[in-house]
Amino acid sequence: MSTPRMRLGRWGEDLAGRFLQDAGFQILETNYRCARGEVDIVAQDGDEVVFVEVRTRRGAEFGTPEESVTASKAQRLIATAQHYLQEKSGEGETSWRIDLVSIHLDRSGRLKNINHLRHAIEI
C-alpha cells in the first residue's frame, strides 16, 4: 500500500529522471538499494557516474527540499555510492559525484520549479 507521501516521492523521482535525460544524462538505475542505504537515481553524465538524491516538497512550511538533506543522510548517500561503485566497477578508478534534484510544488501541487545542484554533497 502506498501513502500520499510515497506517491509524491515516486512522482518526483520520475519527473527528475525525465529532467536529467532531457539534460543529456543516461539513467543507469533507479532506487538502488543496499545495506548501507538507497539512492534515487544512478546516472551517467559524460565520464562521471552521478548519484542523485531527489527531494520533492509541496509548500515551504517544513523547509526547502535542499534543507531536508541531513548530515546522516549525506553519509548514507556516500556509503551507498561507494558500495555501488565497488559492486559495479570493481577496483577500477571511477569519477563520481552526488547531485540533488529538488522539486518545488505550490500548496495545490502544481510544479513551481526544478533545481539541479551538482556536487550537492562533498565527498
Biopython code that builds the backbone (N, CA, C, O; Angstrom):
import numpy as np
from Bio.PDB.StructureBuilder import StructureBuilder

atoms = [
    (1, "MET", "N", (0.841, -1.179, 0.000)),
    (1, "MET", "CA", (0.000, 0.000, 0.000)),
    (1, "MET", "C", (0.883, 1.238, 0.000)),
    (1, "MET", "O", (1.826, 1.329, 0.787)),
    (2, "SER", "N", (0.590, 2.181, -0.865)),
    (2, "SER", "CA", (1.407, 3.385, -0.907)),
    (2, "SER", "C", (0.638, 4.557, -0.293)),
    (2, "SER", "O", (-0.576, 4.688, -0.449)),
    (3, "THR", "N", (1.383, 5.387, 0.396)),
    (3, "THR", "CA", (0.799, 6.560, 1.044)),
    (3, "THR", "C", (0.884, 7.750, 0.090)),
    (3, "THR", "O", (1.615, 7.684, -0.898)),
    (4, "PRO", "N", (0.164, 8.823, 0.355)),
    (4, "PRO", "CA", (0.289, 10.023, -0.488)),
    (4, "PRO", "C", (1.728, 10.539, -0.539)),
    (4, "PRO", "O", (2.182, 11.024, -1.575)),
    (5, "ARG", "N", (2.435, 10.432, 0.572)),
    (5, "ARG", "CA", (3.831, 10.879, 0.596)),
    (5, "ARG", "C", (4.704, 10.017, -0.325)),
    (5, "ARG", "O", (5.564, 10.530, -1.041)),
    (6, "MET", "N", (4.467, 8.697, -0.294)),
    (6, "MET", "CA", (5.222, 7.795, -1.167)),
    (6, "MET", "C", (4.906, 8.071, -2.635)),
    (6, "MET", "O", (5.805, 8.066, -3.477)),
    (7, "ARG", "N", (3.628, 8.314, -2.945)),
    (7, "ARG", "CA", (3.243, 8.620, -4.333)),
    (7, "ARG", "C", (3.872, 9.928, -4.797)),
    (7, "ARG", "O", (4.313, 10.033, -5.941)),
    (8, "LEU", "N", (3.917, 10.922, -3.919)),
    (8, "LEU", "CA", (4.558, 12.195, -4.259)),
    (8, "LEU", "C", (6.043, 11.988, -4.523)),
    (8, "LEU", "O", (6.587, 12.538, -5.480)),
    (9, "GLY", "N", (6.698, 11.203, -3.683)),
    (9, "GLY", "CA", (8.120, 10.920, -3.863)),
    (9, "GLY", "C", (8.396, 10.193, -5.165)),
    (9, "GLY", "O", (9.341, 10.537, -5.875)),
    (10, "ARG", "N", (7.588, 9.190, -5.490)),
    (10, "ARG", "CA", (7.762, 8.434, -6.739)),
    (10, "ARG", "C", (7.524, 9.338, -7.946)),
    (10, "ARG", "O", (8.255, 9.273, -8.934)),
    (11, "TRP", "N", (6.496, 10.182, -7.857)),
    (11, "TRP", "CA", (6.210, 11.130, -8.943)),
    (11, "TRP", "C", (7.406, 12.060, -9.146)),
    (11, "TRP", "O", (7.816, 12.311, -10.280)),
    (12, "GLY", "N", (7.964, 12.568, -8.049)),
    (12, "GLY", "CA", (9.120, 13.455, -8.132)),
    (12, "GLY", "C", (10.332, 12.767, -8.733)),
    (12, "GLY", "O", (11.057, 13.365, -9.527)),
    (13, "GLU", "N", (10.557, 11.513, -8.360)),
    (13, "GLU", "CA", (11.696, 10.760, -8.913)),
    (13, "GLU", "C", (11.521, 10.536, -10.415)),
    (13, "GLU", "O", (12.486, 10.636, -11.174)),
    (14, "ASP", "N", (10.297, 10.235, -10.844)),
    (14, "ASP", "CA", (10.037, 10.065, -12.278)),
    (14, "ASP", "C", (10.270, 11.365, -13.037)),
    (14, "ASP", "O", (10.877, 11.365, -14.108)),
    (15, "LEU", "N", (9.789, 12.468, -12.481)),
    (15, "LEU", "CA", (9.985, 13.779, -13.100)),
    (15, "LEU", "C", (11.479, 14.123, -13.167)),
    (15, "LEU", "O", (11.959, 14.613, -14.189)),
    (16, "ALA", "N", (12.202, 13.868, -12.087)),
    (16, "ALA", "CA", (13.642, 14.145, -12.050)),
    (16, "ALA", "C", (14.380, 13.309, -13.092)),
    (16, "ALA", "O", (15.299, 13.806, -13.743)),
    (17, "GLY", "N", (13.988, 12.051, -13.255)),
    (17, "GLY", "CA", (14.612, 11.196, -14.257)),
    (17, "GLY", "C", (14.433, 11.749, -15.663)),
    (17, "GLY", "O", (15.378, 11.777, -16.451)),
    (18, "ARG", "N", (13.220, 12.189, -15.975)),
    (18, "ARG", "CA", (12.971, 12.788, -17.298)),
    (18, "ARG", "C", (13.758, 14.089, -17.470)),
    (18, "ARG", "O", (14.292, 14.363, -18.545)),
    (19, "PHE", "N", (13.823, 14.879, -16.407)),
    (19, "PHE", "CA", (14.571, 16.137, -16.432)),
    (19, "PHE", "C", (16.051, 15.874, -16.731)),
    (19, "PHE", "O", (16.657, 16.561, -17.554)),
    (20, "LEU", "N", (16.622, 14.877, -16.058)),
    (20, "LEU", "CA", (18.032, 14.548, -16.266)),
    (20, "LEU", "C", (18.273, 13.994, -17.674)),
    (20, "LEU", "O", (19.267, 14.342, -18.312)),
    (21, "GLN", "N", (17.380, 13.143, -18.155)),
    (21, "GLN", "CA", (17.520, 12.615, -19.515)),
    (21, "GLN", "C", (17.471, 13.749, -20.539)),
    (21, "GLN", "O", (18.240, 13.752, -21.500)),
    (22, "ASP", "N", (16.578, 14.703, -20.336)),
    (22, "ASP", "CA", (16.495, 15.863, -21.239)),
    (22, "ASP", "C", (17.776, 16.677, -21.215)),
    (22, "ASP", "O", (18.114, 17.342, -22.194)),
    (23, "ALA", "N", (18.497, 16.623, -20.084)),
    (23, "ALA", "CA", (19.770, 17.347, -19.952)),
    (23, "ALA", "C", (20.950, 16.532, -20.461)),
    (23, "ALA", "O", (22.093, 16.982, -20.379)),
    (24, "GLY", "N", (20.684, 15.321, -20.994)),
    (24, "GLY", "CA", (21.748, 14.518, -21.581)),
    (24, "GLY", "C", (22.294, 13.404, -20.708)),
    (24, "GLY", "O", (23.239, 12.723, -21.109)),
    (25, "PHE", "N", (21.734, 13.200, -19.539)),
    (25, "PHE", "CA", (22.165, 12.123, -18.656)),
    (25, "PHE", "C", (21.590, 10.801, -19.150)),
    (25, "PHE", "O", (20.506, 10.762, -19.733)),
    (26, "GLN", "N", (22.322, 9.729, -18.911)),
    (26, "GLN", "CA", (21.819, 8.388, -19.175)),
    (26, "GLN", "C", (21.478, 7.766, -17.824)),
    (26, "GLN", "O", (22.344, 7.653, -16.957)),
    (27, "ILE", "N", (20.237, 7.367, -17.643)),
    (27, "ILE", "CA", (19.816, 6.751, -16.387)),
    (27, "ILE", "C", (20.299, 5.304, -16.375)),
    (27, "ILE", "O", (19.964, 4.523, -17.265)),
    (28, "LEU", "N", (21.085, 4.954, -15.365)),
    (28, "LEU", "CA", (21.612, 3.593, -15.236)),
    (28, "LEU", "C", (20.713, 2.732, -14.356)),
    (28, "LEU", "O", (20.458, 1.569, -14.669)),
    (29, "GLU", "N", (20.235, 3.304, -13.258)),
    (29, "GLU", "CA", (19.380, 2.586, -12.315)),
    (29, "GLU", "C", (18.533, 3.585, -11.553)),
    (29, "GLU", "O", (18.885, 4.756, -11.418)),
    (30, "THR", "N", (17.417, 3.097, -11.062)),
    (30, "THR", "CA", (16.611, 3.899, -10.144)),
    (30, "THR", "C", (16.406, 3.083, -8.870)),
    (30, "THR", "O", (16.342, 1.854, -8.895)),
    (31, "ASN", "N", (16.309, 3.793, -7.779)),
    (31, "ASN", "CA", (16.086, 3.202, -6.462)),
    (31, "ASN", "C", (17.071, 2.069, -6.151)),
    (31, "ASN", "O", (16.672, 0.962, -5.788)),
    (32, "TYR", "N", (18.353, 2.368, -6.302)),
    (32, "TYR", "CA", (19.398, 1.401, -5.962)),
    (32, "TYR", "C", (19.461, 1.271, -4.442)),
    (32, "TYR", "O", (19.588, 2.264, -3.726)),
    (33, "ARG", "N", (19.371, 0.041, -3.968)),
    (33, "ARG", "CA", (19.391, -0.223, -2.524)),
    (33, "ARG", "C", (20.482, -1.212, -2.175)),
    (33, "ARG", "O", (20.783, -2.138, -2.928)),
    (34, "CYS", "N", (21.062, -0.986, -1.011)),
    (34, "CYS", "CA", (21.998, -1.941, -0.422)),
    (34, "CYS", "C", (21.857, -1.798, 1.091)),
    (34, "CYS", "O", (21.040, -1.013, 1.572)),
    (35, "ALA", "N", (22.643, -2.545, 1.825)),
    (35, "ALA", "CA", (22.549, -2.498, 3.288)),
    (35, "ALA", "C", (22.891, -1.114, 3.843)),
    (35, "ALA", "O", (22.470, -0.768, 4.947)),
    (36, "ARG", "N", (23.643, -0.330, 3.092)),
    (36, "ARG", "CA", (24.078, 0.992, 3.577)),
    (36, "ARG", "C", (23.059, 2.091, 3.332)),
    (36, "ARG", "O", (23.113, 3.137, 3.978)),
    (37, "GLY", "N", (22.124, 1.871, 2.402)),
    (37, "GLY", "CA", (21.138, 2.903, 2.128)),
    (37, "GLY", "C", (20.539, 2.768, 0.746)),
    (37, "GLY", "O", (20.571, 1.696, 0.142)),
    (38, "GLU", "N", (19.989, 3.875, 0.249)),
    (38, "GLU", "CA", (19.300, 3.901, -1.023)),
    (38, "GLU", "C", (19.626, 5.194, -1.759)),
    (38, "GLU", "O", (19.759, 6.256, -1.152)),
    (39, "VAL", "N", (19.751, 5.084, -3.080)),
    (39, "VAL", "CA", (19.958, 6.246, -3.945)),
    (39, "VAL", "C", (18.814, 6.261, -4.949)),
    (39, "VAL", "O", (18.494, 5.236, -5.551)),
    (40, "ASP", "N", (18.203, 7.417, -5.127)),
    (40, "ASP", "CA", (17.037, 7.518, -6.001)),
    (40, "ASP", "C", (17.372, 7.225, -7.461)),
    (40, "ASP", "O", (16.687, 6.435, -8.111)),
    (41, "ILE", "N", (18.426, 7.862, -7.977)),
    (41, "ILE", "CA", (18.792, 7.704, -9.381)),
    (41, "ILE", "C", (20.304, 7.566, -9.499)),
    (41, "ILE", "O", (21.054, 8.316, -8.873)),
    (42, "VAL", "N", (20.747, 6.608, -10.302)),
    (42, "VAL", "CA", (22.154, 6.489, -10.669)),
    (42, "VAL", "C", (22.197, 6.779, -12.168)),
    (42, "VAL", "O", (21.490, 6.144, -12.951)),
    (43, "ALA", "N", (23.029, 7.741, -12.559)),
    (43, "ALA", "CA", (23.069, 8.173, -13.957)),
    (43, "ALA", "C", (24.508, 8.335, -14.417)),
    (43, "ALA", "O", (25.441, 8.377, -13.615)),
    (44, "GLN", "N", (24.658, 8.424, -15.720)),
    (44, "GLN", "CA", (25.959, 8.685, -16.339)),
    (44, "GLN", "C", (25.883, 10.072, -16.952)),
    (44, "GLN", "O", (24.961, 10.376, -17.707)),
    (45, "ASP", "N", (26.855, 10.910, -16.624)),
    (45, "ASP", "CA", (26.971, 12.250, -17.202)),
    (45, "ASP", "C", (28.375, 12.355, -17.768)),
    (45, "ASP", "O", (29.321, 12.678, -17.049)),
    (46, "GLY", "N", (28.507, 12.081, -19.064)),
    (46, "GLY", "CA", (29.833, 12.040, -19.662)),
    (46, "GLY", "C", (30.629, 10.911, -19.057)),
    (46, "GLY", "O", (30.210, 9.754, -19.108)),
    (47, "ASP", "N", (31.790, 11.238, -18.477)),
    (47, "ASP", "CA", (32.649, 10.226, -17.873)),
    (47, "ASP", "C", (32.349, 9.990, -16.391)),
    (47, "ASP", "O", (32.979, 9.142, -15.759)),
    (48, "GLU", "N", (31.399, 10.728, -15.840)),
    (48, "GLU", "CA", (31.110, 10.616, -14.407)),
    (48, "GLU", "C", (29.855, 9.802, -14.137)),
    (48, "GLU", "O", (28.862, 9.892, -14.859)),
    (49, "VAL", "N", (29.929, 9.001, -13.072)),
    (49, "VAL", "CA", (28.737, 8.363, -12.530)),
    (49, "VAL", "C", (28.156, 9.364, -11.528)),
    (49, "VAL", "O", (28.868, 9.895, -10.676)),
    (50, "VAL", "N", (26.857, 9.608, -11.649)),
    (50, "VAL", "CA", (26.207, 10.594, -10.795)),
    (50, "VAL", "C", (25.124, 9.903, -9.967)),
    (50, "VAL", "O", (24.241, 9.236, -10.506)),
    (51, "PHE", "N", (25.209, 10.073, -8.663)),
    (51, "PHE", "CA", (24.213, 9.563, -7.736)),
    (51, "PHE", "C", (23.320, 10.744, -7.390)),
    (51, "PHE", "O", (23.795, 11.779, -6.921)),
    (52, "VAL", "N", (22.026, 10.583, -7.624)),
    (52, "VAL", "CA", (21.104, 11.713, -7.499)),
    (52, "VAL", "C", (20.089, 11.454, -6.404)),
    (52, "VAL", "O", (19.358, 10.464, -6.433)),
    (53, "GLU", "N", (20.056, 12.351, -5.446)),
    (53, "GLU", "CA", (19.024, 12.369, -4.423)),
    (53, "GLU", "C", (17.931, 13.303, -4.924)),
    (53, "GLU", "O", (18.215, 14.426, -5.340)),
    (54, "VAL", "N", (16.688, 12.845, -4.886)),
    (54, "VAL", "CA", (15.556, 13.655, -5.341)),
    (54, "VAL", "C", (14.730, 14.026, -4.121)),
    (54, "VAL", "O", (14.373, 13.169, -3.313)),
    (55, "ARG", "N", (14.433, 15.300, -4.000)),
    (55, "ARG", "CA", (13.598, 15.786, -2.898)),
    (55, "ARG", "C", (12.454, 16.598, -3.490)),
    (55, "ARG", "O", (12.674, 17.555, -4.233)),
    (56, "THR", "N", (11.237, 16.205, -3.154)),
    (56, "THR", "CA", (10.037, 16.877, -3.641)),
    (56, "THR", "C", (9.295, 17.444, -2.440)),
    (56, "THR", "O", (9.056, 16.743, -1.457)),
    (57, "ARG", "N", (8.936, 18.719, -2.531)),
    (57, "ARG", "CA", (8.222, 19.367, -1.432)),
    (57, "ARG", "C", (7.049, 20.173, -1.970)),
    (57, "ARG", "O", (7.145, 20.864, -2.984)),
    (58, "ARG", "N", (5.939, 20.057, -1.251)),
    (58, "ARG", "CA", (4.754, 20.862, -1.531)),
    (58, "ARG", "C", (4.716, 21.952, -0.473)),
    (58, "ARG", "O", (4.568, 21.669, 0.716)),
    (59, "GLY", "N", (4.850, 23.202, -0.911)),
    (59, "GLY", "CA", (4.906, 24.304, 0.031)),
    (59, "GLY", "C", (6.269, 24.382, 0.701)),
    (59, "GLY", "O", (7.154, 23.573, 0.422)),
    (60, "ALA", "N", (6.433, 25.361, 1.585)),
    (60, "ALA", "CA", (7.730, 25.559, 2.239)),
    (60, "ALA", "C", (7.626, 25.551, 3.760)),
    (60, "ALA", "O", (8.562, 25.948, 4.455)),
    (61, "GLU", "N", (6.488, 25.099, 4.270)),
    (61, "GLU", "CA", (6.311, 25.151, 5.728)),
    (61, "GLU", "C", (7.262, 24.245, 6.488)),
    (61, "GLU", "O", (7.527, 24.488, 7.666)),
    (62, "PHE", "N", (7.784, 23.205, 5.845)),
    (62, "PHE", "CA", (8.742, 22.314, 6.501)),
    (62, "PHE", "C", (10.142, 22.502, 5.945)),
    (62, "PHE", "O", (10.986, 21.614, 6.071)),
    (63, "GLY", "N", (10.394, 23.647, 5.334)),
    (63, "GLY", "CA", (11.707, 23.933, 4.778)),
    (63, "GLY", "C", (11.795, 23.544, 3.307)),
    (63, "GLY", "O", (10.886, 22.928, 2.750)),
    (64, "THR", "N", (12.895, 23.914, 2.706)),
    (64, "THR", "CA", (13.094, 23.633, 1.288)),
    (64, "THR", "C", (13.575, 22.197, 1.107)),
    (64, "THR", "O", (14.062, 21.580, 2.055)),
    (65, "PRO", "N", (13.441, 21.668, -0.098)),
    (65, "PRO", "CA", (13.975, 20.331, -0.357)),
    (65, "PRO", "C", (15.475, 20.258, -0.078)),
    (65, "PRO", "O", (15.966, 19.255, 0.440)),
    (66, "GLU", "N", (16.196, 21.316, -0.421)),
    (66, "GLU", "CA", (17.644, 21.332, -0.198)),
    (66, "GLU", "C", (17.989, 21.234, 1.285)),
    (66, "GLU", "O", (18.976, 20.598, 1.654)),
    (67, "GLU", "N", (17.185, 21.856, 2.123)),
    (67, "GLU", "CA", (17.441, 21.843, 3.568)),
    (67, "GLU", "C", (17.126, 20.490, 4.211)),
    (67, "GLU", "O", (17.522, 20.227, 5.346)),
    (68, "SER", "N", (16.415, 19.643, 3.478)),
    (68, "SER", "CA", (15.974, 18.385, 4.071)),
    (68, "SER", "C", (17.028, 17.280, 4.040)),
    (68, "SER", "O", (16.803, 16.207, 4.600)),
    (69, "VAL", "N", (18.160, 17.517, 3.405)),
    (69, "VAL", "CA", (19.221, 16.511, 3.371)),
    (69, "VAL", "C", (20.103, 16.709, 4.605)),
    (69, "VAL", "O", (20.869, 17.669, 4.690)),
    (70, "THR", "N", (19.979, 15.793, 5.549)),
    (70, "THR", "CA", (20.717, 15.892, 6.807)),
    (70, "THR", "C", (22.141, 15.353, 6.644)),
    (70, "THR", "O", (22.465, 14.725, 5.636)),
    (71, "ALA", "N", (22.964, 15.600, 7.624)),
    (71, "ALA", "CA", (24.335, 15.084, 7.602)),
    (71, "ALA", "C", (24.333, 13.557, 7.593)),
    (71, "ALA", "O", (25.155, 12.949, 6.907)),
    (72, "SER", "N", (23.425, 12.927, 8.341)),
    (72, "SER", "CA", (23.384, 11.463, 8.346)),
    (72, "SER", "C", (22.914, 10.929, 6.997)),
    (72, "SER", "O", (23.402, 9.893, 6.546)),
    (73, "LYS", "N", (21.973, 11.619, 6.341)),
    (73, "LYS", "CA", (21.543, 11.206, 5.003)),
    (73, "LYS", "C", (22.704, 11.344, 4.024)),
    (73, "LYS", "O", (22.906, 10.475, 3.176)),
    (74, "ALA", "N", (23.458, 12.415, 4.131)),
    (74, "ALA", "CA", (24.622, 12.609, 3.255)),
    (74, "ALA", "C", (25.623, 11.477, 3.436)),
    (74, "ALA", "O", (26.169, 10.980, 2.451)),
    (75, "GLN", "N", (25.876, 11.061, 4.667)),
    (75, "GLN", "CA", (26.811, 9.958, 4.923)),
    (75, "GLN", "C", (26.291, 8.645, 4.338)),
    (75, "GLN", "O", (27.064, 7.860, 3.788)),
    (76, "ARG", "N", (24.987, 8.406, 4.455)),
    (76, "ARG", "CA", (24.406, 7.196, 3.877)),
    (76, "ARG", "C", (24.503, 7.224, 2.349)),
    (76, "ARG", "O", (24.762, 6.192, 1.730)),
    (77, "LEU", "N", (24.298, 8.389, 1.740)),
    (77, "LEU", "CA", (24.426, 8.505, 0.282)),
    (77, "LEU", "C", (25.845, 8.202, -0.170)),
    (77, "LEU", "O", (26.049, 7.497, -1.159)),
    (78, "ILE", "N", (26.820, 8.728, 0.547)),
    (78, "ILE", "CA", (28.226, 8.477, 0.201)),
    (78, "ILE", "C", (28.534, 6.988, 0.323)),
    (78, "ILE", "O", (29.141, 6.404, -0.575)),
    (79, "ALA", "N", (28.117, 6.371, 1.430)),
    (79, "ALA", "CA", (28.379, 4.944, 1.640)),
    (79, "ALA", "C", (27.686, 4.094, 0.573)),
    (79, "ALA", "O", (28.261, 3.120, 0.086)),
    (80, "THR", "N", (26.465, 4.455, 0.212)),
    (80, "THR", "CA", (25.724, 3.713, -0.805)),
    (80, "THR", "C", (26.388, 3.866, -2.170)),
    (80, "THR", "O", (26.499, 2.899, -2.924)),
    (81, "ALA", "N", (26.827, 5.077, -2.483)),
    (81, "ALA", "CA", (27.517, 5.318, -3.757)),
    (81, "ALA", "C", (28.805, 4.489, -3.824)),
    (81, "ALA", "O", (29.101, 3.877, -4.851)),
    (82, "GLN", "N", (29.550, 4.471, -2.752)),
    (82, "GLN", "CA", (30.796, 3.699, -2.734)),
    (82, "GLN", "C", (30.514, 2.204, -2.895)),
    (82, "GLN", "O", (31.261, 1.501, -3.575)),
    (83, "HIS", "N", (29.448, 1.721, -2.275)),
    (83, "HIS", "CA", (29.064, 0.324, -2.420)),
    (83, "HIS", "C", (28.704, 0.023, -3.872)),
    (83, "HIS", "O", (29.130, -0.990, -4.424)),
    (84, "TYR", "N", (27.923, 0.900, -4.483)),
    (84, "TYR", "CA", (27.533, 0.719, -5.885)),
    (84, "TYR", "C", (28.769, 0.648, -6.777)),
    (84, "TYR", "O", (28.884, -0.241, -7.621)),
    (85, "LEU", "N", (29.680, 1.579, -6.588)),
    (85, "LEU", "CA", (30.881, 1.615, -7.429)),
    (85, "LEU", "C", (31.719, 0.354, -7.242)),
    (85, "LEU", "O", (32.243, -0.191, -8.214)),
    (86, "GLN", "N", (31.846, -0.108, -6.017)),
    (86, "GLN", "CA", (32.623, -1.326, -5.769)),
    (86, "GLN", "C", (31.932, -2.533, -6.405)),
    (86, "GLN", "O", (32.589, -3.397, -6.986)),
    (87, "GLU", "N", (30.625, -2.583, -6.292)),
    (87, "GLU", "CA", (29.862, -3.703, -6.846)),
    (87, "GLU", "C", (29.876, -3.694, -8.371)),
    (87, "GLU", "O", (30.029, -4.746, -8.991)),
    (88, "LYS", "N", (29.719, -2.520, -8.985)),
    (88, "LYS", "CA", (29.570, -2.431, -10.438)),
    (88, "LYS", "C", (30.885, -2.218, -11.172)),
    (88, "LYS", "O", (31.049, -2.679, -12.302)),
    (89, "SER", "N", (31.822, -1.522, -10.538)),
    (89, "SER", "CA", (33.059, -1.158, -11.227)),
    (89, "SER", "C", (34.268, -1.964, -10.776)),
    (89, "SER", "O", (35.322, -1.924, -11.412)),
    (90, "GLY", "N", (34.116, -2.684, -9.697)),
    (90, "GLY", "CA", (35.263, -3.430, -9.181)),
    (90, "GLY", "C", (36.307, -2.494, -8.617)),
    (90, "GLY", "O", (35.983, -1.552, -7.896)),
    (91, "GLU", "N", (37.546, -2.749, -8.941)),
    (91, "GLU", "CA", (38.665, -1.977, -8.394)),
    (91, "GLU", "C", (39.050, -0.781, -9.252)),
    (91, "GLU", "O", (39.900, 0.013, -8.848)),
    (92, "GLY", "N", (38.453, -0.633, -10.414)),
    (92, "GLY", "CA", (38.820, 0.464, -11.302)),
    (92, "GLY", "C", (38.474, 1.825, -10.727)),
    (92, "GLY", "O", (37.528, 1.962, -9.952)),
    (93, "GLU", "N", (39.242, 2.821, -11.111)),
    (93, "GLU", "CA", (39.005, 4.199, -10.660)),
    (93, "GLU", "C", (37.858, 4.790, -11.481)),
    (93, "GLU", "O", (37.913, 4.791, -12.711)),
    (94, "THR", "N", (36.842, 5.282, -10.822)),
    (94, "THR", "CA", (35.684, 5.855, -11.476)),
    (94, "THR", "C", (35.448, 7.250, -10.918)),
    (94, "THR", "O", (35.452, 7.455, -9.704)),
    (95, "SER", "N", (35.243, 8.203, -11.814)),
    (95, "SER", "CA", (34.906, 9.560, -11.398)),
    (95, "SER", "C", (33.413, 9.593, -11.057)),
    (95, "SER", "O", (32.583, 9.105, -11.824)),
    (96, "TRP", "N", (33.078, 10.177, -9.889)),
    (96, "TRP", "CA", (31.685, 10.201, -9.471)),
    (96, "TRP", "C", (31.391, 11.416, -8.613)),
    (96, "TRP", "O", (32.289, 12.079, -8.094)),
    (97, "ARG", "N", (30.095, 11.683, -8.484)),
    (97, "ARG", "CA", (29.646, 12.796, -7.647)),
    (97, "ARG", "C", (28.221, 12.515, -7.175)),
    (97, "ARG", "O", (27.552, 11.604, -7.664)),
    (98, "ILE", "N", (27.778, 13.314, -6.220)),
    (98, "ILE", "CA", (26.409, 13.217, -5.724)),
    (98, "ILE", "C", (25.722, 14.552, -5.983)),
    (98, "ILE", "O", (26.182, 15.604, -5.538)),
    (99, "ASP", "N", (24.614, 14.487, -6.712)),
    (99, "ASP", "CA", (23.819, 15.668, -7.044)),
    (99, "ASP", "C", (22.490, 15.618, -6.301)),
    (99, "ASP", "O", (22.093, 14.583, -5.767)),
    (100, "LEU", "N", (21.819, 16.753, -6.282)),
    (100, "LEU", "CA", (20.486, 16.857, -5.713)),
    (100, "LEU", "C", (19.572, 17.476, -6.758)),
    (100, "LEU", "O", (19.893, 18.511, -7.342)),
    (101, "VAL", "N", (18.439, 16.840, -6.987)),
    (101, "VAL", "CA", (17.384, 17.451, -7.788)),
    (101, "VAL", "C", (16.258, 17.763, -6.819)),
    (101, "VAL", "O", (15.697, 16.868, -6.187)),
    (102, "SER", "N", (15.934, 19.051, -6.712)),
    (102, "SER", "CA", (14.849, 19.457, -5.823)),
    (102, "SER", "C", (13.674, 19.924, -6.673)),
    (102, "SER", "O", (13.827, 20.673, -7.638)),
    (103, "ILE", "N", (12.508, 19.456, -6.279)),
    (103, "ILE", "CA", (11.280, 19.761, -6.998)),
    (103, "ILE", "C", (10.382, 20.522, -6.040)),
    (103, "ILE", "O", (10.008, 20.024, -4.979)),
    (104, "HIS", "N", (10.047, 21.732, -6.438)),
    (104, "HIS", "CA", (9.219, 22.609, -5.614)),
    (104, "HIS", "C", (7.816, 22.677, -6.212)),
    (104, "HIS", "O", (7.646, 23.019, -7.382)),
    (105, "LEU", "N", (6.820, 22.350, -5.400)),
    (105, "LEU", "CA", (5.420, 22.447, -5.801)),
    (105, "LEU", "C", (4.743, 23.509, -4.961)),
    (105, "LEU", "O", (5.157, 23.779, -3.833)),
    (106, "ASP", "N", (3.694, 24.115, -5.514)),
    (106, "ASP", "CA", (2.927, 25.030, -4.667)),
    (106, "ASP", "C", (2.001, 24.179, -3.793)),
    (106, "ASP", "O", (1.962, 22.957, -3.933)),
    (107, "ARG", "N", (1.274, 24.814, -2.912)),
    (107, "ARG", "CA", (0.453, 24.065, -1.956)),
    (107, "ARG", "C", (-0.628, 23.238, -2.638)),
    (107, "ARG", "O", (-1.100, 22.251, -2.074)),
    (108, "SER", "N", (-1.025, 23.631, -3.845)),
    (108, "SER", "CA", (-2.047, 22.861, -4.562)),
    (108, "SER", "C", (-1.442, 21.718, -5.372)),
    (108, "SER", "O", (-2.170, 20.935, -5.983)),
    (109, "GLY", "N", (-0.110, 21.621, -5.377)),
    (109, "GLY", "CA", (0.544, 20.516, -6.073)),
    (109, "GLY", "C", (1.029, 20.833, -7.471)),
    (109, "GLY", "O", (1.491, 19.938, -8.179)),
    (110, "ARG", "N", (0.937, 22.087, -7.888)),
    (110, "ARG", "CA", (1.437, 22.472, -9.219)),
    (110, "ARG", "C", (2.933, 22.729, -9.150)),
    (110, "ARG", "O", (3.447, 23.283, -8.178)),
    (111, "LEU", "N", (3.608, 22.314, -10.199)),
    (111, "LEU", "CA", (5.060, 22.465, -10.269)),
    (111, "LEU", "C", (5.448, 23.939, -10.316)),
    (111, "LEU", "O", (4.990, 24.690, -11.177)),
    (112, "LYS", "N", (6.306, 24.340, -9.367)),
    (112, "LYS", "CA", (6.861, 25.700, -9.381)),
    (112, "LYS", "C", (8.193, 25.705, -10.102)),
    (112, "LYS", "O", (8.399, 26.503, -11.016)),
    (113, "ASN", "N", (9.107, 24.820, -9.701)),
    (113, "ASN", "CA", (10.403, 24.733, -10.382)),
    (113, "ASN", "C", (11.156, 23.474, -9.995)),
    (113, "ASN", "O", (10.844, 22.798, -9.016)),
    (114, "ILE", "N", (12.161, 23.192, -10.809)),
    (114, "ILE", "CA", (13.077, 22.082, -10.569)),
    (114, "ILE", "C", (14.473, 22.670, -10.532)),
    (114, "ILE", "O", (14.865, 23.407, -11.437)),
    (115, "ASN", "N", (15.222, 22.349, -9.494)),
    (115, "ASN", "CA", (16.612, 22.793, -9.382)),
    (115, "ASN", "C", (17.526, 21.577, -9.384)),
    (115, "ASN", "O", (17.244, 20.570, -8.734)),
    (116, "HIS", "N", (18.618, 21.686, -10.120)),
    (116, "HIS", "CA", (19.616, 20.621, -10.162)),
    (116, "HIS", "C", (20.901, 21.189, -9.583)),
    (116, "HIS", "O", (21.517, 22.080, -10.167)),
    (117, "LEU", "N", (21.293, 20.674, -8.446)),
    (117, "LEU", "CA", (22.506, 21.119, -7.770)),
    (117, "LEU", "C", (23.575, 20.043, -7.928)),
    (117, "LEU", "O", (23.494, 18.975, -7.323)),
    (118, "ARG", "N", (24.578, 20.346, -8.754)),
    (118, "ARG", "CA", (25.692, 19.408, -8.968)),
    (118, "ARG", "C", (26.634, 19.454, -7.774)),
    (118, "ARG", "O", (26.812, 20.506, -7.160)),
    (119, "HIS", "N", (27.229, 18.333, -7.447)),
    (119, "HIS", "CA", (28.153, 18.227, -6.311)),
    (119, "HIS", "C", (27.472, 18.717, -5.021)),
    (119, "HIS", "O", (28.075, 19.441, -4.228)),
    (120, "ALA", "N", (26.242, 18.321, -4.832)),
    (120, "ALA", "CA", (25.470, 18.778, -3.667)),
    (120, "ALA", "C", (26.080, 18.289, -2.361)),
    (120, "ALA", "O", (25.984, 18.959, -1.333)),
    (121, "ILE", "N", (26.700, 17.131, -2.407)),
    (121, "ILE", "CA", (27.335, 16.557, -1.221)),
    (121, "ILE", "C", (28.801, 16.372, -1.530)),
    (121, "ILE", "O", (29.176, 15.652, -2.455)),
    (122, "GLU", "N", (29.615, 17.030, -0.748)),
    (122, "GLU", "CA", (31.064, 16.937, -0.957)),
    (122, "GLU", "C", (31.566, 15.598, -0.443)),
    (122, "GLU", "O", (31.181, 15.136, 0.631)),
    (123, "ILE", "N", (32.419, 14.999, -1.223)),
    (123, "ILE", "CA", (32.919, 13.667, -0.905)),
    (123, "ILE", "C", (34.281, 13.788, -0.234)),
    (123, "ILE", "O", (34.887, 12.777, 0.120)),
]
sb = StructureBuilder()
sb.init_structure("model")
sb.init_model(0)
sb.init_chain("A")
sb.init_seg("    ")
for serial, (resi, resn, name, xyz) in enumerate(atoms, 1):
    if name == "N":
        sb.init_residue(resn, " ", resi, " ")
    sb.init_atom(name, np.array(xyz, "f"), 0.0, 1.0, " ", f" {name:<3s}", serial, name[0])
structure = sb.get_structure()
